[in-house]
Each structure stands twice: as C-alpha cells, then as structure tokens.
C-alpha cells in the first residue's frame, strides 16, 4: 500500500492544500495529513481545532486521515510507515526550498518526496496571507474549504 504523508502547520488549511490532497489520491492509496506542532512557533488557530477542521473537509473519504506530530517529518513518516512525502509547489522559490528538504529527507530516511504543482488559480493562496486576512476581519472565504470557512466563522 502506498501511503503518503502531507505535512504542514495548516494554520489554516486552504483550498490549495485541499486540492493537492485530493489530486494526490490518484497517486496514493492513503494520505495522512500530518499537522506539525512547533513549540517555538505561535499558532493563530489552536492545533486541535485545525485538526478537526481538516477532518471535517475530508469526512467522507476514509483514505485520508489527520494526525499531529512533533519533531522531524521523516521520523514521523517512518514511525507510521509512510512510503512518500507529498508536497505542493506554488512557485520556483517553493521548488528550491522543497527540493533541498526532499534531498535531505531522502538521505536521512530513504523516503522519496513527490511534488504536485498547484493549479493556477491556487498559486497565490498561502496560509500566511489567509491568516492575515482573517486576523484583520477580512473575508477569506474564497481561499478556504467550505467546512473550514464555517468553522473559522464560529471560532472568531
């Protein structure tokens, strides 16, 4: 069984993330969305909320699960038996950054990374921008999966 881990902080999980996961299902039998916890970073949305919101997006697809982890992505991937790391690429800068990480991850663990280019309409969407819109009371709805839009409105 081919299992991929899709790691990130997902603060918040966007339509771009959702698109990468759904398209990744054509390549993998199972995708584990791994929500990273970084004690050195201050999150905007609580970790448990983010995890539940992502579960709500994929509630009808048993091939997708959501887990939290701390530490190195490759250590967690090995621990849960993943065969690949799935990543989305928006720009050439993303590619250079992700390529370096993928090469180090491969050297450390033997786990390959698979990159999916974002669809053109999702290229400008990133969590930092969406978080800033939400922080300042703007409407970020078009950039968020419907289930997350509702949850964020109830959260604020």
C-alpha positions in Angstrom: 0.0 0.0 0.0 1.4 3.4 -1.0 0.9 5.9 1.8 1.9 9.5 1.7 2.3 12.0 4.5 1.3 15.6 3.7 3.0 17.6 6.4 2.4 21.2 7.4 1.2 23.6 10.1 -2.0 24.3 8.1 -2.7 27.5 10.0 -5.2 27.5 8.3 -5.7 24.7 5.8 -6.5 26.3 2.4 -8.2 25.4 -0.9 -4.7 24.9 -2.3 -3.9 22.3 0.4 -7.2 20.6 -0.3 -6.6 20.4 -4.0 -3.1 18.9 -3.5 -4.5 16.2 -1.2 -7.4 15.3 -3.5 -5.1 15.1 -6.5 -2.7 13.1 -4.5 -5.3 10.4 -4.1 -4.7 9.4 -7.7 -1.1 8.5 -6.8 -1.5 7.1 -3.3 -3.8 4.6 -1.5 -3.8 6.7 1.6 -2.8 10.2 2.6 -2.1 11.2 6.2 -2.3 14.9 6.7 0.3 15.5 9.4 -0.2 18.7 11.3 3.1 19.7 12.8 3.4 21.2 16.2 6.3 23.6 16.8 6.7 24.7 20.4 8.9 27.6 19.1 6.1 29.0 16.9 3.0 30.8 18.0 0.0 29.4 16.1 -3.1 31.5 15.3 -5.6 28.7 15.4 -5.3 26.0 18.1 -3.8 22.7 16.9 -6.9 20.6 17.9 -9.2 23.0 16.1 -7.1 22.8 12.9 -7.0 19.1 13.0 -10.8 18.8 13.5 -11.4 21.3 10.7 -9.3 19.3 8.3 -11.1 16.1 9.3 -14.4 17.9 8.5 -13.2 18.7 5.0 -12.5 15.0 4.3 -15.1 13.4 6.4 -16.4 11.2 3.6 -13.1 9.9 2.5 -11.6 7.1 4.6 -8.4 7.2 2.6 -7.5 10.4 4.3 -6.6 10.8 8.0 -5.3 13.6 10.1 -2.5 13.2 12.7 -0.4 15.6 14.8 3.3 15.2 15.2 6.3 17.0 16.7 9.9 16.7 15.6 11.3 15.7 12.2 8.8 14.9 9.5 10.9 11.9 8.3 10.9 10.4 11.8 7.2 10.6 12.0 6.8 9.3 8.4 9.0 6.3 9.3 7.1 5.7 12.5 3.7 5.5 10.8 5.0 3.5 7.7 4.7 6.2 5.0 6.3 5.4 1.7 6.3 9.0 0.4 6.1 12.7 1.4 3.6 14.7 -0.6 4.3 18.4 -1.1 2.6 21.2 -3.1 4.7 23.6 -5.2 3.4 27.1 -6.0 6.4 28.9 -7.2 10.0 28.4 -8.3 11.1 29.6 -4.8 8.9 26.9 -3.3 10.6 24.4 -5.5 14.1 25.3 -4.5 13.2 25.2 -0.8 11.3 21.9 -1.1 14.0 20.3 -3.3 16.6 20.9 -0.6 14.4 19.5 2.1 13.4 16.5 0.0 17.1 15.6 -0.7 18.0 15.8 2.9 14.9 13.7 3.9 15.8 11.1 1.3 19.4 10.9 2.6 18.2 10.6 6.2 15.3 8.1 5.7 15.2 6.8 2.1 11.7 8.3 1.8 11.0 10.0 -1.5 9.1 13.2 -1.9 6.5 13.8 -4.6 5.7 17.3 -5.7 2.4 18.4 -7.2 2.2 21.8 -8.8 -0.7 23.8 -7.6 -3.4 24.6 -10.1 -3.0 28.2 -11.4 -6.0 29.6 -9.5 -4.4 28.4 -6.2 -0.9 29.7 -6.8 -1.3 33.0 -4.8 -3.0 31.2 -1.9 -0.9 30.6 1.2 -1.7 30.3 4.9 0.2 33.4 6.0 -1.8 35.7 3.7 -5.1 34.0 4.6 -4.3 34.2 8.3 -3.6 37.9 7.9 -6.9 38.5 6.1 -8.8 36.6 9.0 -6.8 38.5 11.7 -7.9 41.8 10.3 -11.6 40.9 9.8 -11.5 40.4 6.1 -13.4 37.7 4.2 -11.0 34.9 3.3 -13.9 32.5 2.3 -12.9 32.0 -1.3 -9.5 30.7 -0.1 -10.8 28.2 2.4 -12.6 24.9 2.0 -16.3 25.4 2.9 -16.1 23.3 6.1 -13.2 25.4 7.3 -15.0 28.7 6.4 -17.9 27.7 8.7 -15.6 26.6 11.5 -13.5 29.7 11.4 -16.6 31.9 11.5 -17.8 30.0 14.5 -14.3 30.3 16.1 -14.0 34.0 15.8 
